[in-house]
Amino acid sequence: MVDFARVFNALGRAGKDLGRGDILWQATWPPLLAITLWSGAAYWVWQPASAWIVASLPDWSWLDWLGGWLAHIALFLVFAPMVYGTTLLLLATFALPRMMLIVAARDYPQLSRQGSNPFWGSVWNTLVVGVVFVLGWIATLPLLLIPGALLVLPLLWTAWLNQRTFRFDALAEHAGDDERRRIVTRHVGEFRLTGLVTAAALHVPLLNFIVPAWTALAFVHLCLGRLADLRREEGVCIS
């Protein structure tokens, strides 16, 4: 059963965390760097790629005036997930550990750290999930031609990416392998709901700039709270 109150409490606490200057900096530099990197790539490849797409379209008269727009839309739909995926990689690998130290020390000081190789585990998990996301997104681009798919498919893919990335990262340092598996099995519905809500928030202008960090922090609160519950059940004293 999904505990909606627990999910929205985690989202609210994550929003408050972003009001801290030290956390806000960690929240903003990954998207800034990702946008800069992919903007540089787009500067060099956008026009040649656009011309190649137009040249590859069928020789239909209505495409004479629409083909250029379709090419630009297709390239945007390729570059947008690249920017988001790169942001998540930078956030999960470099920024989140710093944010975890701040949040865990303040809100979960009694939780002992029992994770093994959290840095490399996080890197590997983020890379694997990111590759699946990018390849799956590109492979399903033709489905966006189905009416309504543009509203649903990006939301579902991003929701999957969010929860598969951050449920691991939020637990990697504090939870042992068995604890992590048990928490994910018990509360996967809460992780999916959190991933879906934060994926929807990406469509809000301006707010979407800090949504990746908000997502990460929400999973930190949700996962560490569930880890504390699990250890209490097992008789570990946590005040």
Secondary structure, 3 states (H helix, E strand, C coil): CCCHHHHHHHHHHHHHHCCCHHHHHHHHHHHHHHHHHHHHHHHHHHHHHHHHHHHHCCCCCCHHHHHHHHHHHHHHHHHHHHHHHHHHHHHHHHHHHHHHHHHHHHHCCCCCCCCCCHHHHHHHHHHHHHHHHHHHHHHCHHHHHCCCHHHHHHHHHHHHHHHHHHHHHHHHCCCCHHHHHHHHHHHHHHHHHHHHHHHHHCCCCCHHHCHHHHHHHHHHHHHHHHHHHHHHHCCCCCC
